[in-house]
């Protein structure tokens, strides 16, 4: 099995918003592929939201629209940060150990 410092942070949270981790040596297993696909969806949605933000902010937008945009951007940024942390840990775990 995977060492405790090599657990994969999954791109979703569990009950009460707590982080979920995957403990597996199989990077091509079902849960690993599911996490990879979810990360791709989250990153794609973030890119689309960024385009929407550019449009919204370039217009004379109502304060409610800007608040809604800020709420969506906050959630998206949270997801992207989780993906970045997870991928950073995966990269660090896959590097050869140096004494």
C-alpha positions as CSV (number, residue, x, y, z in Angstrom):
1,X,0.0,0.0,0.0
2,X,0.9,3.7,-0.2
3,X,2.9,5.3,2.5
4,X,0.8,7.8,4.6
5,X,2.6,10.8,3.1
6,X,1.7,9.6,-0.4
7,X,-2.1,9.5,0.0
8,X,-3.8,11.2,-2.9
9,X,-6.0,14.2,-2.0
10,X,-9.2,13.6,-3.9
11,X,-11.0,16.5,-5.8
12,X,-14.1,16.3,-3.6
13,X,-14.8,16.6,0.0
14,X,-16.5,14.2,2.4
15,X,-19.1,14.8,5.1
16,X,-18.8,18.1,6.8
17,X,-16.5,19.4,4.0
18,X,-13.6,17.3,5.3
19,X,-10.9,16.2,2.7
20,X,-11.0,12.8,1.2
21,X,-7.9,10.7,0.4
22,X,-7.2,7.7,-1.7
23,X,-4.8,5.0,-0.6
24,X,-3.7,2.9,-3.5
25,X,-0.7,1.8,-5.5
26,X,-2.9,1.6,-8.7
27,X,-2.8,4.9,-10.5
28,X,-4.9,3.4,-13.3
29,X,-7.6,2.0,-10.9
30,X,-11.2,3.0,-11.0
31,X,-11.0,5.6,-8.2
32,X,-7.8,7.1,-9.6
33,X,-9.3,7.5,-13.0
34,X,-12.5,8.9,-11.4
35,X,-10.4,11.5,-9.6
36,X,-8.5,12.3,-12.7
37,X,-11.7,12.9,-14.6
38,X,-13.2,15.0,-11.9
39,X,-10.1,17.1,-11.8
40,X,-10.3,17.6,-15.6
41,X,-13.9,18.7,-15.3
42,X,-13.1,21.1,-12.4
43,X,-10.3,22.7,-14.3
44,X,-12.4,23.0,-17.5
45,X,-15.2,24.6,-15.5
46,X,-12.7,27.0,-14.0
47,X,-11.5,28.1,-17.5
48,X,-15.1,28.7,-18.6
49,X,-15.8,30.6,-15.4
50,X,-12.8,32.8,-16.0
51,X,-14.1,33.7,-19.5
52,X,-17.5,34.5,-17.9
53,X,-15.8,36.6,-15.3
54,X,-14.0,38.6,-17.9
55,X,-17.3,39.3,-19.7
56,X,-19.2,40.1,-16.5
57,X,-16.6,42.5,-15.3
58,X,-16.2,44.3,-18.6
59,X,-19.9,45.1,-18.7
60,X,-21.9,47.5,-16.4
61,X,-23.0,44.6,-14.2
62,X,-25.4,44.7,-11.3
63,X,-24.0,44.2,-7.8
64,X,-25.9,41.0,-7.5
65,X,-24.2,39.6,-10.7
66,X,-20.8,40.5,-9.3
67,X,-21.6,38.9,-6.0
68,X,-22.8,35.7,-7.7
69,X,-19.6,35.7,-9.8
70,X,-17.5,36.1,-6.7
71,X,-19.3,33.2,-5.1
72,X,-18.7,31.0,-8.2
73,X,-15.1,32.1,-8.5
74,X,-14.5,31.3,-4.8
75,X,-15.8,27.7,-5.2
76,X,-13.8,27.3,-8.4
77,X,-10.6,28.6,-6.8
78,X,-11.1,26.2,-3.9
79,X,-11.4,23.3,-6.4
80,X,-8.4,24.3,-8.5
81,X,-6.3,24.8,-5.3
82,X,-7.3,21.2,-4.2
83,X,-6.2,19.9,-7.6
84,X,-2.9,21.8,-7.5
85,X,-2.1,20.4,-4.0
86,X,-3.1,16.9,-5.0
87,X,-1.0,17.0,-8.1
88,X,1.9,18.5,-6.3
89,X,1.9,15.7,-3.7
90,X,1.7,13.1,-6.5
91,X,4.7,14.7,-8.2
92,X,6.7,14.8,-4.9
93,X,5.7,11.1,-4.2
94,X,6.9,10.0,-7.6
95,X,10.3,11.6,-7.4
96,X,13.2,9.4,-6.5
97,X,14.1,9.6,-2.8
98,X,17.4,11.5,-2.4
99,X,19.4,10.9,0.8
